[in-house]
């Protein structure tokens, strides 16, 4: 193989690697528009949903979700927080933000 042919092959390999990195980076950006992901509501992004989930996690809402699932009664605010947590989690997973 001549030096010019090897240089061309190296360029093709580098362009392929760059293309793969861009594709993976797009998935990791959390755009929420994966191949089978649903679109997010206006103003929502994977990042904003993740922030809301983290805030609810810090408040201990997952334990309320579990309590509700096991049939325990929740206060009005606990139920509202649990419902919001479930909606956000469904949106996050449905938009394939976790991928």
C-alpha positions as CSV (number, residue, x, y, z in Angstrom):
1,X,0.0,0.0,0.0
2,X,1.4,3.4,-0.9
3,X,1.7,6.2,1.7
4,X,-1.1,8.1,0.0
5,X,-3.4,5.2,0.2
6,X,-2.6,4.6,3.9
7,X,-3.2,8.3,4.6
8,X,-6.6,8.1,2.9
9,X,-7.5,5.0,4.9
10,X,-6.5,6.7,8.1
11,X,-8.7,9.7,7.2
12,X,-11.6,7.4,6.6
13,X,-11.1,5.7,10.0
14,X,-10.8,9.0,11.8
15,X,-13.9,10.4,10.1
16,X,-15.8,7.2,11.1
17,X,-14.6,7.5,14.7
18,X,-15.6,11.2,14.7
19,X,-19.1,10.3,13.3
20,X,-19.6,7.6,16.0
21,X,-18.5,10.0,18.7
22,X,-21.0,12.6,17.6
23,X,-23.7,10.1,17.4
24,X,-23.0,8.8,20.9
25,X,-22.6,12.4,22.2
26,X,-26.1,13.2,20.8
27,X,-27.6,10.3,22.7
28,X,-25.8,11.2,25.9
29,X,-26.9,14.8,25.7
30,X,-30.4,13.8,26.9
31,X,-32.3,15.4,24.1
32,X,-35.1,13.0,24.8
33,X,-35.8,12.3,21.1
34,X,-34.3,8.9,20.7
35,X,-35.4,6.5,18.0
36,X,-38.4,5.3,19.9
37,X,-38.7,8.0,22.5
38,X,-41.7,10.3,22.8
39,X,-41.3,14.1,22.5
40,X,-41.3,16.1,25.7
41,X,-43.8,18.8,26.4
42,X,-42.8,22.4,25.5
43,X,-40.2,23.8,27.9
44,X,-39.2,20.4,29.3
45,X,-35.9,18.7,28.7
46,X,-34.3,15.6,30.0
47,X,-32.1,17.8,32.2
48,X,-35.1,19.8,33.7
49,X,-37.0,16.6,34.4
50,X,-33.9,15.1,36.0
51,X,-33.6,18.2,38.2
52,X,-37.2,17.9,39.4
53,X,-36.8,14.2,40.1
54,X,-33.7,14.9,42.1
55,X,-35.5,17.6,44.1
56,X,-38.4,15.1,44.8
57,X,-35.8,12.4,45.8
58,X,-34.3,14.8,48.3
59,X,-37.8,15.3,49.8
60,X,-38.2,11.5,50.2
61,X,-41.0,11.2,47.7
62,X,-40.0,7.7,46.5
63,X,-41.0,6.4,49.9
64,X,-44.4,8.0,49.5
65,X,-44.7,6.4,46.1
66,X,-43.9,3.0,47.7
67,X,-46.3,3.6,50.5
68,X,-49.1,4.5,48.1
69,X,-48.3,1.4,46.0
70,X,-48.7,-0.8,49.1
71,X,-52.1,0.7,49.9
72,X,-51.2,3.2,52.6
73,X,-53.1,6.5,52.8
74,X,-51.2,9.7,52.0
75,X,-51.8,13.3,52.8
76,X,-52.9,15.5,50.0
77,X,-49.4,17.0,49.5
78,X,-47.8,13.5,49.7
79,X,-50.2,12.2,47.0
80,X,-49.6,15.3,44.8
81,X,-45.8,14.8,45.1
82,X,-46.1,11.0,44.4
83,X,-48.3,11.7,41.3
84,X,-45.8,14.3,40.1
85,X,-42.9,12.0,40.7
86,X,-44.6,9.2,38.7
87,X,-45.5,11.5,35.8
88,X,-41.9,12.9,35.6
89,X,-40.5,9.4,35.8
90,X,-42.8,8.2,33.0
91,X,-41.8,11.2,30.9
92,X,-38.1,10.7,31.6
93,X,-38.2,7.0,30.7
94,X,-40.6,7.5,27.8
95,X,-38.4,10.1,26.2
96,X,-35.4,7.7,26.6
97,X,-33.5,10.3,28.7
98,X,-31.8,7.4,30.5
99,X,-30.3,6.0,27.4
